Amino acid sequence: MPKKLYGPSTEKAIKNFPVSTWTMPEDFLQALAVVKMYAAEVNGSLRQIPKGHAIKIARAAKQIASGKHMDQFPLDVFQTGSGTSTNMNMNEVIAAISSKGVKRGKGNKGNRGDGVHPNDHVNCGQSSNDVIPTALNISCALKVCNELLPVLTHLEKTFQAKAKEFHGIIKTGRTHNMDAVPVRLGDEFKSYATLISQTSRRVQDAAKLLNDLPLGGTAAGTGLNAHPQFAKRVIAKIAKQTRMPFREARDHVAAQSFPIGAQALSGSLREVAVVLHKVANDIRWMGSGPVAGLNEIKLPTLQPGSSIMPGKVNPVIPESVIQVAAHVIGADVSVGVWGAQGGVFELNTCTPFIANSLLTSIGLLTNVSKIFADKCVKGIKANKKVLEGYVERNAMLVTALVPIIGYDEAAKIAKEAMRTGERIVDVAVRNTDISKKRLEKILDPRKMV
């Protein structure tokens, strides 16, 4: 067992909240450590804490921000709604690390370390009520911009490449799951690229709301016990390091009481999930069969599909995408409705849960989108023989005759063709005075797309 660096506040929270096996995400903890690091630097320069303490605190926080000491943060996600337990967990761990070699000063009675106090020094100018939502915004903004958005762009480009590859292939369109007029297979894949692009922009727009950081509001948004320059200077340092346009919230009470950026981001992640579900579902249906399904495309063979039926291959990647989509859509209900409603008066009391849900959804969408692109979409092959056969027998080709012979006469030809199984052109030759040569020209599927 690693040596415990945390103190009594953390110990009490461990005993009070044995709710789940979920601990706070590392992305969140690293973002919180970044806040502590720059808070110490600024407090040192503003002479709010001794400079020696500030240097030690910043050095310790930097270690945590780089991913070290993650085993020192055992607290359950379902804890006090302000995240006070996790904030004190961070304060205590930083104090323990940074206290080594620092002489004890006055007013530090009861400190676990040798001079640096978790509250008086590490938490100087801060409250859980402003640093926890600040860490939420920072961690989600960074994960979206550095991980999710690049992967969605990759998925979009993968669909675009397939759209070009399949441009010349004509297939039967479907509306209401029934045969419709012909479309290009490439146009279907182009539509998937477009949908990914549109939802990606929605995520990007929502993430901009995360740039307003609540830091500086302390307990209730009034800034009590924080130096007037504290938040502005800390946020400037965070923005410079992360290369993100973070800024101090104009209205601290609003920023701490309602997580508007988190709610907007959650909604945009739901939109990505719904689109991915639609696309994955289309693809698995187009690849269904091969004997009794559509069999229009061939998906990459990745693994055996059945423990009892030899040779069976399942659309495993689209199914994974669909399950992730279901999880993210459910998480949006939790975050966008119930989590947001945790904002009562001057504080939202669902912040740890919101952070965990959002960061989990971002991670799931990032991972499954990359897998979808690389292990499924890239390897899709068109079954031209089947596609052309469907088009040839598609009674909806008769739609092109409507302007010439009228809807009712065209409907009679379509019904006869469906009853006899003949080609539309052959039935039309018998039932109209239009020459076969002209009919073949009118009913050419390539001219219909």
N, C-alpha and C positions, 0 to 999 in steps of 0.2 A: 504493500500500500504506500502511495506517495505521502510525504510529509504534508500535513494540513497547514496551509498558509492562511486560511480564513479564520475568522474569530467567532465570538459569541452570537452576534446577530445572525450569521449564516447558520450556525449550529441550531439556533431556535427555529429558523425557517425550515431546515431539513426535517425537524421533528413535526412541525406544524402542517407541512404540505406534502405528505407522501401520497399524492393523488395519481400520478401517472409515472411512466418511465421516461417521459419527454423532458429534456433539459433545454435551456435557452440555446438557440442556434449559434454556432461559432461566428457567423457573419455579424450577428447582433453584438456579441460580446467583444469582438474586435473593434467594431465601430464605437462602442461605449468606451473602450480603452483609449481610442484615438481622442475622444472628447476629454478624458481625464488627462491625457498627455499634454494637450495644448492648454487645458485649464490650468495645469500646474505651471507651465511656462509663463502664461499671462499673469497668473496670480503672483508669481515670483517677480516679474518685471514691474507689477503695480504695487509691490511691497505688501501684499495681503498675507503672504506666508514667507518664511525665511528662504532666501535664494538657494541655500544648500539643500533644504527640503524639496524645493521645486525641482532641482536638478535630479535628485534621487527618484522623486515621484514620476517625473517624465520618463526617466530611463526604465523604470519598472513597467510603466504603462506601455511603453514601446515594445517591450518583450511580449506582452499579452497581445498587443495589436498585430504582432507578427505571427501569432498562432501558438505561442508558448503558454504553458501553465493551464491549458484548457481543462485538465483534470481537477482543477480547483474550483470549478463552477458547477456544483452538483444539483442546484436548486430546480425544482419542478416548474414547468411553464405555468401551471395553474396555482399561482401564489397570490399575494396581495396585488390588487389590480393596478396599482401605480408602478409596480416593479421595484418597490423600495427594497425588497429582500435581495434582488439581484444587484441593485445599486450598492447596497452595503456589502454584499459579497465581493464586488469589484473593489470597493474602498478598502476592505480589510486585506485582501490579497495584495493590492498595490502597497499598502502601508507595511505589510510584513516583509515584502521584498525590498522596499526602499529604505526601511529602517536600519538595515545592516550598515553599521559604520556611522550612523548619525547619532549624535549625542542627545540624550533626553533633555528636553526643555521644560519650562514651567507650563503648567496647564495640560500636561499630557498624561495625567494619571489614568491608569487603566488601559493604556495602549498596549497592544500585543507586541509591538516592535520596540525599537530603542530610540524613539523620538518623533517619528512621523505618526500623526493621529489620523485614523480613517475619516472622521468627521471634520475636525478642525483644519486639516491640511489637504487631504485628498479630495474632500467634498466641498472645499471652500468656494463660496459664491454659487453653489449649486443646490438643487433639490432633486429628489427622485422624480418629482412631478415635471421637471423640464428636461433633465438629462436622458431619461428613459425614452420619451417620445422623440427626442433629438436623435438618439441612437437608432430608433426605429426608422426614421426618415433617411438617415445616412446609409444604413445597411441596405435598405430596400432600393434606394436610388442607385447605389453602386452595383448591386446585383443585377438590376434591370439593365443598366447601361453597359456594363462590362460583360455580362453573360447572356441574358435572354435576348436582347435586341440583335446582337451579332448572329446568334443562332437562327433567329427568325428570318434574318436577311439571307442566311445560308440556305434555309429551307425554301424561301421564295425563289432564289436563283436556281435551285435544283428543279423546281417545278417549271421555271421558265425554260430551262434546257430541254426538259421533256416536251414542253409545248412546241418548241422548234422541231424536235425530232419527230413528233407525231403530227405535224401540221398538214401533211398531205393525206392523212388517213381519214376517210369518211366513215362515220358510224351512225347507228340509229340513236336519235335523241330520245329522251324519256321525260314525260311530265306525268305526275300522279302515278309513277312507277309503270306507266303504260307507254307503248311505242308512240313516238312523236316524229316530227320531221327530222331529216338528217342534220347532223352537226359534225364539225371536225373534232377528232379525238384531241388534237392539239389545242383547240379552243377550250375544251373542258379543263385541261391541265393549266392553260393560261388563266382560267378563272380561279383556279386554286391559288396560283401565284398572286393574283390580284387580291384575293381575300386575305391571304397572309400579310400582304403589304398594308392593307387597310387597317387590320387589327394591330399590326406592329406600330403604326402611327398613333393609334389610340392609346397604346401603352406609353409611347414616348410623350404624348401630351399629358397624360395623367401623372407621369413621373415628375413633370415640371412642378407640380404642386408640392412635391416633397422637398423642394429647395428651400422653403421657408422653415427655418429651424426655431423651435420654442426656447432654446437655450437663452437664459437671462431672465426668465419669468420667475424662477425659483418656486416657492411653494404654491402660490395662487395666481401667478401671472403679473404680480406687482413689482417683482424684482427685489424684494426684501433681502438684505444681506449680501447682495451682489454689487460689485463696483460698477459704476455707470459705463465704463469702457470694457468691462469683462467680456460680455457676450460678443460684441462687435469684433474684438481682437481675436478671440478664440475661433469664431466662425471664419474669419479671414484666413487663419492658418489652416483650418480644415479644408477650405475651398482651394487653397493653393496646393496642398498636398494631393488632394483627390482629383484636382482639375475639374471640379464640378461647381456650378454657379450657386453654391449655398449662400444664404443671407439670413439675417436676423428677421424673425417674424415681426410684422408691423403691429399686430395685436396679439400680445402674449396670452391673454385670457382666452381668446378664441382658439389659439394654436394648442393650448394645453387641454381645453375642454372638449374639442371635437377634432378627430383625426381626418380632416377633409382630404388630405393627400392620400392617406392609406385607403380610405373608402373609394376614391376615384381609381386608384391603382387596382384595387380588388375587382372593381367592375370591368376594367379593361382586360384583366387576366381572364375573367369569365368569358369575355368576347373571344379572346384567343382560343380558349378551350372549346367553345361552341363551334367555331370555325374548324378547328382541328378534328372535332368529332364528325362534322359533316363531310370533310374531305376524306378522312380515314374510312368512314362508312361507305362512301361512294366507291373508293378503291377496292375495298374488300368485296363489294357486290359485283363490280366489274370483273374481279378475278374469281368469282364463285364458280363452282363446278368441280372438275372440268367437264363432266358428262351431263349432269342435270342442272347446271347453272348457266350464267351468262358466258363465262369463259372468253371474255373480250380481251383481257390482258393477262399476262403471266407475271406473278409476283416472285421475287427471289425465294428459293428454297433454303430455309435456314435450319430447320430441325424437323424431326418426325412429328406429325400432327396428332397421332393417336397411339395409345398404349395397347390397343386391341386390333385396330384396323391397319394392316401393313400398307405402306405406300401413300397413306393419307398425308396431305400437306395443308396446314391451316394458315390463315392470314395473321400470324402472331404479332407482327409489329403494329398493324392497324388496330388490333384488339388492345394492345398495350396503350396506344394513343387514346383510345376511347375510354379506358379505365382512368387514365390520368385526367382526362377531360371531366369525367364524372366527379372526381375528387375535387378538382379546382372549382367547379360550379358549386358544389356543396360548401366549400370553404368560403366562397363569396357570400353565401347566405349568412354564414356565421360572422364574417368580418363586416360586410357591407351593411348588414341590418343590425344584428345583435351587438357586434363589437362597437359599431358607431354609436349605438344607443347607450353604451357605457359612459357616455359623456354627460355627467350630471353636475350642474353648476360649473365649478372651475376646474374640473378634472375628469378625464376619461379613465375609468377603472377596469379596462379590458386590454391595456397596452401590451403586457407580455404575451397574451394569447393572440392578439392581432399580429404582433411581430413574428411569432412562430408560424402562424397560418400563412401569412404573406410570403415569408422567406421560403417556406416549404413549397408553396404553389409555384413561385418563381423558379425554384430548383427543379421541380418536376417537369414543368413546361420546357425548360431549357434542355434537360436531358432527353426527354422523349422526342422533342422536335429534331434534335441532332440525329438520334437513332432512326427516326422516321425518314429523314433525308438520305442518310448514308446507307442504311440497311434495307430500305424498302424502295423509295421513290427512284433512286439512281438506277436500280436494277430492273425496273419494270419494262417488260417487252409487250408490244402490241401483237395480238393474234389476228393478223390481217385476214386470213381465210374466213374466220368466224365473223369478223366485223363486216366484211363485204357480203357474206351470205345473208346476214341479218338485213342489211340495207336493201339488197335485191328483193327480198320477200316482204319488205316493209310497206304495208298498205297505205301508210300516211304519205307516201310519195304522191298520192293522188291530189294532195293539197295544191300542187302546182297547176293542176287542171281547173281549179275552181274559177279563176278569172275568165276562163275560156268557155266552160260548159255549165258553170253554176254549181252551187254547193250541193243541191239535192242530187243531181246526176252524178257528181263526183262521189257522193256518199254511196250510191248504188254500186258503183265500180269497186269501191273499197270493200264493201260487204261481200260482194261476189268473190273478190280476190282472197279475202280471209276465209271464205267458205271452201273454195276450191284449192287454195294453196298455190295458185298461179301467180305469175308476176303481174304487177299492175299494168305494164305496157301491153301484155297479151290480152288482158281483159278489156282494156281501153280500146284496142283495135276492133274488137267485136261489138263494142257498145257505142262507138262514135264514128263519125265519118272522117276523122283525122287520120292521115297516113301514118304508117308505123315509123317511118323515118322522122317525121315531125314529132311524133309522140316520144320517141327515144331521146330527141333533143330536149323536149320540154321536161321530161322526167329524169334527166341526167342529175343524179344526186350532187355532183360537183358544182353544178350551177345553182343549186339550192342553198349552198353554204357561203 
